[in-house]
């Protein structure tokens, strides 16, 4: 069964298989969801409780004594915790909470080696409690949704500009402010940027583009239920992040055959690039480094990435096998044996 805090925005609800029972907690915040989760767990008695939100992981770890004893409690981290807590109020208190309570989780799924080492070194989580499982990518689905490449933009004189695309939540850690600064070094005939996504910084980023004089060079297209045509039509995908967990959007760009320019964001970016040719991993996180990479991309002839090779180890079947093995082992060790 699948339990969600709220379906108010539905998101990908239509993609959930019909035979999966969905529970909507009608909760806008983790705190208000906790009593409802506890009641649901006691009523349904699952073998494994798997949480995929960092705040929820911590909250469930804190109330672990109130949950059934024969329950495997697994949390999946989606970011570098030591970086994330720095943006919170009272970061020292948050660090203490993670150190004190996270070890109550039976297993913590980490998306990258850097994420795992952060939890072990910074929050004293026993390494044997961690499991490394990368995010999956359904390459064929992505390519199907991407459809045919769209026609890239051209100037009135017919000269084609370099088409860049960035995609993700509009927040500080994604570094869109750095990307806009970099793009401002080029005129409209050289570079055009499309930003796919929404978030709290939308208005400030639009204002920044205006102040930099590149409003006509940048398209803010907002959240898209199907962003893949944007990824597929681009000459380059740009990841300008300051830190990341494991950037699925990089895998999605590679699945579309689109080469990637990426900052060395703290997290799993470098791991996603292992064994992939034709991309650029920058030496530093800065507007200057992004500007140099874009300048280099302008000079290069258009090319595509070998999507089969670059996404092979992240295929859904491979990753799901890892999760199934994890759940079965956890249920056997910490909860009721599967099938009983």
C-alpha positions in Angstrom: 0.0 0.0 0.0 1.0 3.6 -0.6 0.5 6.3 2.0 0.8 10.0 1.1 0.6 13.1 3.3 -1.8 14.8 0.9 -3.1 14.4 -2.6 -4.2 18.0 -2.9 -1.9 18.5 -6.0 -2.3 14.9 -7.1 1.2 15.0 -8.7 1.7 11.5 -10.3 -1.4 9.9 -8.7 -2.6 8.7 -12.1 0.6 6.7 -12.6 0.0 4.6 -9.5 -1.2 1.0 -10.5 -4.9 0.4 -9.9 -4.2 -2.5 -7.6 -2.1 -0.4 -5.1 -4.2 0.9 -2.2 -3.6 4.6 -1.6 -4.1 6.2 1.8 -4.4 10.0 1.8 -3.6 11.4 5.3 -4.9 14.9 4.3 -2.0 16.4 6.2 -0.1 19.5 5.1 2.7 19.0 7.6 4.7 16.0 8.9 3.7 16.9 12.5 0.0 16.6 11.9 0.5 13.4 9.9 2.3 11.5 12.6 -0.7 10.4 14.7 -2.5 9.3 11.5 0.5 7.3 10.4 0.7 5.6 13.8 -3.0 4.7 13.7 -2.7 3.4 10.2 0.4 1.3 11.1 -1.3 -0.2 14.1 -4.5 -1.0 12.0 -2.7 -2.5 9.0 0.3 -4.0 10.7 2.8 -3.9 7.7 6.0 -5.8 7.8 8.0 -2.8 6.6 7.4 0.9 6.9 9.4 2.8 4.2 9.6 6.6 4.4 11.1 8.8 1.7 11.0 12.2 3.3 13.9 13.4 5.4 11.7 15.2 7.9 9.3 12.2 8.1 12.2 9.8 8.5 13.4 11.8 11.6 9.9 12.1 13.0 9.2 8.4 12.7 12.5 7.6 14.3 11.5 9.9 17.2 8.2 8.1 17.8 9.6 4.6 17.2 8.7 3.5 20.7 5.0 4.1 19.9 5.0 1.9 16.9 4.7 -1.9 16.8 7.9 -3.7 17.8 7.8 -6.2 15.0 8.1 -3.6 12.3 11.1 -2.9 10.0 11.5 0.9 9.8 13.4 2.1 6.8 14.1 5.7 5.8 15.4 6.9 2.4 17.5 10.1 2.4 17.2 12.4 -0.6 19.8 15.0 0.2 23.1 15.7 2.1 21.8 16.1 5.6 24.7 18.3 6.9 24.1 20.7 4.1 20.3 20.7 4.4 20.2 21.5 8.1 22.3 24.6 7.6 19.2 26.2 6.0 17.0 25.4 9.0 16.3 27.5 12.0 18.4 26.3 15.0 20.7 24.0 12.9 22.6 22.9 16.0 19.3 21.5 17.4 18.5 19.7 14.1 22.0 18.1 14.1 21.5 16.9 17.6 18.1 15.4 16.7 19.6 13.5 13.7 22.5 12.2 15.9 20.2 11.2 18.7 17.3 9.6 16.8 18.4 8.5 13.3 20.0 5.4 14.7 16.5 4.2 15.7 15.9 3.5 12.0 16.6 -0.1 11.1 18.1 0.9 7.7 18.7 4.2 6.0 18.8 4.1 2.2 21.5 6.4 0.8 21.5 7.4 -2.9 25.2 8.1 -3.1 28.5 7.3 -1.4 28.8 10.9 -0.3 25.4 10.8 1.3 26.3 7.7 3.2 29.6 9.1 4.5 27.9 12.3 5.6 25.5 10.4 7.8 28.2 8.2 9.2 30.8 10.9 9.8 28.7 13.9 10.7 25.8 12.2 12.5 27.4 9.0 14.0 25.0 6.7 12.1 26.5 3.2 12.2 27.6 2.3 8.7 25.9 -1.1 9.0 22.6 0.7 9.3 23.1 2.2 5.8 22.4 0.7 2.4 23.5 2.2 -0.9 20.8 2.2 -3.5 20.9 4.6 -6.4 17.7 6.2 -7.8 16.2 4.3 -10.8 15.6 5.6 -14.3 13.0 4.1 -16.7 14.9 5.0 -19.8 12.4 3.7 -22.3 9.6 5.6 -20.6 11.6 8.8 -20.6 12.4 8.5 -24.2 8.8 7.7 -25.1 7.5 10.7 -23.3 10.3 12.9 -24.7 9.0 12.2 -28.2 10.6 13.8 -31.1 13.1 16.5 -30.6 11.5 19.9 -30.8 12.9 22.6 -33.1 15.4 24.8 -31.3 15.3 28.5 -31.3 16.8 30.7 -34.0 17.5 34.3 -34.4 15.8 36.4 -37.1 18.9 36.0 -39.3 18.6 32.2 -39.1 21.7 31.8 -36.8 20.9 29.1 -34.2 21.8 29.8 -30.6 23.0 27.2 -28.1 20.0 25.7 -26.3 20.5 25.1 -22.6 17.9 23.7 -20.2 17.8 23.4 -16.4 15.2 21.6 -14.5 14.2 21.3 -10.8 12.9 23.1 -7.8 13.6 26.8 -7.8 15.5 27.0 -4.5 18.9 28.2 -3.3 20.7 24.9 -3.4 19.9 24.5 -7.1 22.1 27.5 -8.0 20.0 29.1 -10.6 21.3 32.5 -9.6 24.8 31.3 -10.6 23.5 30.0 -13.9 21.7 33.3 -14.8 24.9 35.2 -14.0 26.8 32.9 -16.4 24.2 33.2 -19.2 24.4 37.0 -18.9 27.9 36.9 -20.3 26.5 35.8 -23.7 24.2 37.6 -26.1 20.9 36.2 -27.3 22.4 35.0 -30.5 24.8 32.8 -28.6 22.8 31.2 -25.8 19.2 30.6 -24.8 18.2 29.1 -21.5 14.9 27.3 -20.5 14.3 26.7 -16.8 11.7 24.0 -16.0 10.3 24.0 -12.5 8.6 26.1 -9.8 9.5 27.1 -6.3 9.9 29.9 -3.8 12.6 31.7 -5.8 10.6 32.1 -9.0 9.9 35.8 -8.6 13.4 36.7 -7.5 15.0 34.7 -10.3 12.7 36.3 -12.9 13.7 39.7 -11.4 17.4 38.8 -11.6 17.1 37.9 -15.3 15.5 41.2 -15.9 18.1 43.1 -14.0 20.9 41.2 -15.9 19.2 42.2 -19.2 18.6 38.6 -20.3 14.8 38.4 -19.8 14.4 37.5 -23.5 17.2 34.9 -23.3 15.6 32.9 -20.5 12.2 31.1 -20.5 10.7 30.2 -17.2 8.2 27.5 -18.1 7.2 26.5 -14.6 6.4 23.0 -13.4 5.8 20.5 -16.2 4.2 17.1 -15.7 6.3 15.9 -18.7 9.6 17.8 -18.7 11.3 15.4 -21.1 10.7 17.1 -24.4 12.5 20.1 -22.9 15.5 17.9 -22.0 15.5 16.1 -25.3 15.4 19.3 -27.5 18.3 20.9 -25.6 21.9 21.0 -26.8 23.1 20.7 -23.2 21.4 20.2 -19.8 22.9 22.3 -17.0 23.0 21.3 -13.4 24.1 24.4 -11.4 23.5 23.0 -7.9 25.4 23.8 -4.8 24.6 20.4 -3.3 22.5 17.4 -4.3 21.4 14.0 -3.1 21.5 12.0 -6.3 20.4 14.1 -9.2 17.7 12.0 -11.1 17.3 14.8 -13.6 20.9 14.2 -14.7 20.0 10.6 -15.4 16.8 11.8 -17.2 18.9 14.1 -19.4 21.3 11.3 -20.2 18.4 9.0 -21.0 17.3 11.6 -23.6 20.8 11.6 -25.1 21.5 15.1 -23.9 25.0 16.0 -22.7 25.3 17.5 -19.3 27.2 20.4 -17.8 27.3 20.0 -14.0 28.9 21.7 -11.0 30.8 19.4 -8.6 27.8 19.7 -6.2 28.3 18.0 -2.9 26.5 14.7 -3.2 26.2 12.1 -6.0 26.8 14.2 -9.1 30.3 12.8 -9.8 28.9 9.2 -9.3 26.3 9.8 -11.9 29.0 10.8 -14.4 31.2 7.7 -13.8 31.8 6.0 -17.1 29.9 8.6 -19.2 31.7 10.4 -22.0 30.7 13.7 -23.6 29.7 15.6 -20.5 31.4 18.4 -18.4 32.0 18.2 -14.7 33.2 21.5 -13.5 36.1 22.1 -11.0 34.2 24.5 -8.8 30.7 25.8 -8.0 30.6 29.3 -9.4 29.1 31.5 -12.1 32.6 31.8 -13.7 33.0 28.0 -14.0 29.6 27.8 -15.6 30.4 30.6 -18.0 33.6 28.9 -19.1 31.8 25.6 -19.7 29.0 27.3 -21.7 31.7 29.0 -23.8 33.3 25.7 -24.4 30.0 24.1 -25.3 29.4 26.9 -27.9 32.7 25.9 -29.6 31.9 22.2 -29.7 29.9 20.6 -32.6 26.5 19.3 -31.5 26.6 15.7 -30.1 24.4 13.2 -28.3 25.2 10.8 -25.4 25.1 7.0 -25.6 22.0 6.8 -23.4 22.0 3.0 -23.1 25.5 2.9 -21.7 25.2 5.9 -19.4 22.0 4.7 -17.7 22.5 0.9 -17.7 23.3 0.5 -14.0 20.3 2.7 -13.0 17.6 0.7 -14.8 14.4 0.2 -12.9 14.7 -3.6 -12.8 18.1 -3.4 -11.2 17.2 -0.9 -8.6 13.9 -2.6 -7.7 15.7 -5.9 -7.2 17.9 -4.1 -4.7 14.9 -2.7 -2.8 13.0 -6.0 -2.8 16.0 -7.7 -1.3 16.3 -4.9 1.3 12.7 -5.1 2.3 12.7 -8.9 2.5 15.9 -9.0 4.6 14.6 -6.2 6.9 11.3 -7.9 7.4 13.0 -11.2 8.2 15.5 -9.6 10.7 13.4 -6.8 12.3 9.8 -7.6 11.7 7.7 -10.6 10.7 9.2 -12.9 8.1 7.7 -12.3 4.7 4.8 -14.7 4.0 3.9 -15.3 7.6 
